[in-house]
Amino acid sequence: MDLNQLEVFLSVAEEKSFSKAAEVLNRTQPAVSQAIRRLEEEIGETLFDRSSKDGTLTVAGEILIDYARQMLNLRRNAQSALGEMRDLHSGKVTISANEHTVFYLLPVIERFRRLYPKIKIEVRRGVASRIPKEVTAREVELGVVSFKPNDESIRSISVMDDQLLLITEPGHPFKGRRSISVKDLKDEIFIAHNAPSPYRRRVIETFEKYATPLRISIELPSLEAIKRLVATGVGIALVPRLTALEEVASGKLLGFSVKEMKLERKLNIIYRRGSVLSHAAHEFIKVAEAMVRHKKDIQPMVNDK
């Protein structure tokens, strides 16, 4: 059943005249009559009593008119919803991030929400190695990872640089130091994340290179837990700088760069190459890129001289 035919049918029924309906629709009367005739042929019923001059509906016409109104209202609602989506008054963006990269998202989400408060943002916790697969499987639109996936079906946009940060309690003897080296860490107790990663391997290799013992005495599954334990003075830790911004800025932790450990990592927003992103996802990427260009991301207070 053609929606345009239903629109003509509804107009004739409401105007109670083929000629008046033609005027309202800006069509010729023969065109209106032909549309009604085709609709009647398609459904196999006569819709108007032709012996009447006031466009009286038949029983079939009375039945169809309510459905016609519903279908045309549904079209208007669909058009309205799509218009709201284009204008970013509705919609959703789904993102996968791990415990580290989700910290990068926080200021971007804050800025995006100020601009588009009616868009829902859904961030799912993912495992870094699986996030690209979630993107290609269309489980999420966007992913945030600290590496560039080796997958031709994925496009990566570099949005931020991050590096390892040495964190200690505020009263640690390192306080006031202008420089920290690997050799300075030989007697320290380290708290580490128990998930294997290329950066953990590089840290171990760096300590080995400088013949310095790496005393990992505590391993935990959470960066938040690591930071809290470091704040109590139980040990020190190497964490992604981005994850300790708030604590270092507020003085809850001290942050240092280690001269021999400039292990930088680039954070990337990834999505399926060739895919048509939702308007919400497209704008989210634009906000992220704008924040990089204008250096809106907050940097931690770190002793790295």
C-alpha positions in Angstrom: 0.0 0.0 0.0 1.6 3.2 -1.1 1.8 6.0 1.5 1.2 8.6 -1.2 -2.0 6.9 -2.2 -3.1 6.8 1.4 -2.4 10.5 1.7 -4.7 11.2 -1.3 -7.3 8.9 0.1 -7.2 10.7 3.5 -7.4 14.1 1.8 -10.5 13.1 -0.3 -12.2 11.7 2.8 -11.5 14.8 4.9 -12.4 17.3 2.1 -15.4 15.2 1.0 -14.5 16.1 -2.5 -12.2 14.9 -5.2 -11.8 18.4 -6.6 -11.1 20.0 -3.2 -8.6 17.3 -2.4 -6.8 18.0 -5.7 -6.5 21.7 -4.7 -5.2 20.9 -1.3 -2.6 18.4 -2.7 -1.8 20.7 -5.6 -2.6 18.0 -8.1 -5.1 17.7 -10.9 -8.4 16.0 -10.3 -7.7 13.2 -12.8 -4.5 12.4 -10.9 -6.4 12.2 -7.6 -9.0 10.0 -9.1 -6.4 7.7 -10.6 -4.6 7.4 -7.3 -7.8 6.4 -5.6 -8.6 3.9 -8.3 -5.2 2.2 -8.0 -5.6 2.0 -4.3 -9.0 0.4 -4.7 -7.7 -2.1 -7.2 -4.8 -3.0 -4.9 -7.0 -3.7 -1.9 -9.9 -5.1 -3.9 -12.5 -2.9 -2.4 -14.4 0.3 -3.3 -13.6 3.1 -0.9 -16.0 5.9 -1.9 -19.7 5.8 -2.8 -19.6 7.2 -6.3 -23.3 7.8 -6.3 -22.8 10.4 -3.6 -21.5 13.8 -4.4 -19.9 14.5 -0.9 -17.2 11.8 -0.9 -19.1 9.4 1.3 -16.9 6.5 2.5 -18.0 2.9 2.0 -17.7 0.4 4.8 -14.2 -0.6 3.5 -13.3 3.1 3.4 -14.4 3.6 7.0 -12.1 0.7 8.1 -9.2 1.9 6.1 -9.3 5.5 7.2 -8.2 4.9 10.7 -5.2 2.8 9.5 -4.4 5.4 7.0 -4.2 8.1 9.7 -2.0 5.8 11.8 0.4 5.0 9.0 0.8 8.7 7.9 1.3 9.7 11.6 3.9 7.0 11.9 5.7 8.5 8.8 5.6 11.9 10.3 6.9 10.6 13.6 9.7 8.8 11.8 10.7 11.9 9.9 10.6 13.9 13.1 12.8 11.4 14.9 15.3 11.4 12.1 15.3 15.2 12.1 16.0 15.2 15.8 18.8 12.7 15.4 20.4 14.9 12.6 20.1 17.9 14.9 21.5 15.9 17.8 18.4 16.2 19.9 18.3 12.5 20.3 20.5 9.4 19.7 23.2 7.4 21.3 26.9 6.7 20.9 28.4 3.5 22.2 32.1 3.3 23.1 34.3 0.5 24.4 37.3 1.4 26.6 39.4 -0.3 29.2 40.3 0.8 32.7 43.1 3.0 31.4 41.6 4.6 28.4 38.3 5.4 30.1 40.1 8.1 32.0 40.8 9.8 28.7 37.1 9.8 27.9 36.0 11.6 31.0 36.8 15.2 29.9 35.6 14.5 26.4 32.3 13.2 27.7 31.9 16.3 29.9 32.5 18.6 26.9 30.2 16.6 24.6 27.4 16.5 27.2 27.5 20.3 27.5 27.1 20.6 23.7 24.6 17.8 23.2 22.8 17.1 26.5 20.1 14.9 24.9 22.5 12.4 23.5 23.0 9.2 25.5 26.6 8.1 26.0 27.2 4.4 26.7 30.7 3.4 27.7 31.3 -0.4 28.0 34.3 -1.8 29.8 36.3 -3.8 27.3 39.6 -5.7 27.3 42.1 -3.8 25.2 42.9 -6.8 22.9 39.2 -7.4 22.2 38.1 -3.8 21.6 38.9 -3.9 17.9 36.9 -7.0 17.5 33.9 -5.4 19.3 34.2 -2.5 16.8 34.3 -4.8 13.7 31.5 -6.9 15.0 29.4 -3.7 15.4 28.9 -4.3 19.1 30.0 -0.7 19.6 30.5 2.2 17.2 33.8 3.5 18.7 36.7 2.1 20.7 39.5 3.8 22.6 42.8 1.9 22.7 46.5 2.7 23.5 47.7 1.0 20.3 47.0 1.1 16.6 45.2 -2.1 15.6 46.8 -4.1 12.8 43.5 -4.4 10.9 42.8 -2.9 7.5 39.1 -2.8 8.4 39.6 -0.4 11.2 40.5 3.3 11.1 42.5 4.9 13.9 42.5 8.5 14.9 45.2 9.6 17.3 43.7 11.8 20.0 46.2 11.9 22.9 49.7 11.0 24.0 50.2 9.3 27.4 53.2 8.0 29.3 54.1 6.1 32.4 54.1 8.1 35.7 55.8 7.2 38.9 53.4 7.8 41.8 54.2 7.9 45.5 52.5 9.0 48.7 52.7 12.8 49.5 55.2 12.3 52.3 57.7 10.1 50.3 61.4 11.0 50.5 61.3 11.8 46.8 59.2 14.9 47.6 61.0 18.0 46.3 63.3 16.0 44.0 63.7 17.4 40.6 64.9 14.2 39.0 64.3 10.5 39.4 66.3 7.7 37.8 65.9 4.0 37.7 68.9 3.6 40.1 66.9 5.7 42.7 64.3 2.9 42.7 66.5 0.0 43.7 65.2 -0.2 47.3 61.6 0.7 46.6 58.6 -1.6 47.0 56.4 -1.6 43.9 52.7 -2.2 43.6 51.8 -3.4 40.1 48.8 -4.2 37.9 48.6 -8.0 37.4 47.5 -7.8 33.8 50.3 -8.5 31.3 51.0 -5.7 28.9 53.8 -4.6 26.5 54.5 -1.7 28.9 55.0 -3.9 31.9 57.5 -5.9 29.8 59.3 -2.8 28.8 59.5 -1.6 32.4 61.1 -4.9 33.5 63.5 -4.7 30.6 64.5 -1.2 31.6 65.3 -2.2 35.2 67.3 -5.2 33.8 69.2 -2.9 31.4 70.3 -0.7 34.3 71.1 -3.7 36.6 68.5 -2.5 39.1 66.3 -4.9 41.1 62.5 -4.4 40.5 60.8 -5.4 43.8 57.2 -6.0 42.9 55.7 -7.1 46.2 52.0 -6.5 45.6 49.9 -7.1 42.5 46.4 -5.9 42.1 43.7 -6.1 39.4 42.6 -2.4 39.6 44.4 0.9 39.0 42.1 2.6 41.5 43.1 0.0 44.1 46.8 0.6 43.3 46.5 4.4 43.7 44.7 4.0 47.0 47.4 1.7 48.4 50.2 3.9 47.2 48.5 6.8 49.0 48.8 4.9 52.3 52.6 4.6 51.9 52.7 0.8 51.4 54.6 1.2 48.1 55.1 3.1 44.9 53.8 2.4 41.4 54.2 3.1 37.7 50.8 3.9 36.1 49.6 5.6 33.0 49.8 9.3 33.6 46.3 9.9 32.5 44.9 7.7 35.3 46.4 9.8 38.1 45.6 13.3 36.9 43.2 14.1 39.7 45.2 12.7 42.6 48.4 14.4 41.6 46.7 17.7 40.9 45.0 17.6 44.4 48.1 16.6 46.2 46.9 13.1 47.2 49.8 11.6 45.3 53.2 12.8 44.1 53.9 12.2 40.4 57.3 11.9 38.8 58.7 11.0 35.4 61.6 8.6 35.4 64.4 9.8 33.1 65.1 6.4 31.6 61.4 5.5 31.2 59.9 7.8 28.7 57.5 5.1 27.5 54.9 7.1 25.6 51.7 5.6 24.2 49.3 7.1 21.8 45.6 6.8 22.5 43.4 6.2 19.5 39.7 6.4 18.8 38.9 3.5 16.4 35.9 2.7 14.2 35.1 0.5 11.2 36.6 1.8 8.0 34.0 2.7 5.4 31.2 2.6 8.0 28.6 5.4 8.1 28.9 6.7 11.7 25.8 7.9 13.5 25.6 11.7 13.8 26.3 11.3 17.5 29.5 9.3 17.0 30.7 11.7 14.3 30.2 14.7 16.6 31.9 12.8 19.5 35.0 12.4 17.4 34.9 16.1 16.4 34.8 17.1 20.0 37.7 14.8 20.9 39.8 16.2 18.0 39.0 19.8 18.9 40.1 19.2 22.4 43.4 17.9 21.2 43.9 20.9 18.8 43.2 23.4 21.5 45.0 21.5 24.2 41.9 21.3 26.5 43.0 18.1 28.2 44.3 18.7 31.7 47.9 17.8 32.4 49.1 16.5 35.8 51.5 18.4 38.0 54.5 16.2 37.5 58.1 16.6 38.7 60.0 15.8 35.5 62.9 18.2 35.3 
